[in-house]
Amino acid sequence: MLGFPARVRACLSDLDGVLTRTAKGRAAARNRKEASDARLQGRGPAELLEDR
C-alpha cells in the first residue's frame, strides 16, 4: 500500500512537531522550569541569565 515490502507489518513514524508546533511550547516550558529552579535555589533573574 505504501510501497513497503510485504514482510513489513507495521511502521512507526515520529510526527512530533510536524502536525503541531510543539517546539515553541517546549521552549516555554523549559524556560519556566529554569526560572523555577533558580528561584528554588535562591538565585534571581540576573544569575539565571549568567548561566547561559
PERA-V856592 format. One record per helix or strand of 3 or more residues. SS is the DSSP state (a for helix, b for strand). FROM is the first residue (numbers start at 1). TO is the last residue. If there is no record, write none. Layout:
# PERA-V856592
[[SS FROM TO] [SS FROM TO]]
This chain:
# PERA-V856592
[[a 22 40] [a 45 50]]
